[in-house]
Amino acid sequence: MAGEGSGTIRGEVIHVEVIRAWPRHHESRGLTLPAGATVAQAVAEAAFEGEAPAGLAVFGEAVAPERVLADGDRVELLRPLRLDPKEARRRRAVAGK
């Protein structure tokens, strides 16, 4: 993993989780990174295949790729919205009549 053998002093690492999810499935990668690592570095280290995320979050709060991570953070790769939330509510209301 990233913190191992990369020249960091013992204890100067953080442990984070990077996840991406779909309605019925998710993938998760636990990483050890050097202290001061950013969201972008964690995403690169997780090396998920497929399309790039539509956005990034830490514990559900949208963040920039440059955000510095803390030990125990959970980085979430966000999917693009398939439908505007207002339109989804409207369709559910129409279907319920």
Secondary structure by P-SEA (a helix, b strand, c coil): ccccccccccccbbbbbbbccccccbbbbbbcccccccaaaaaaaacccccccccccccccccccccccccbbbbbbcccccccaaaaaaaaaaaac
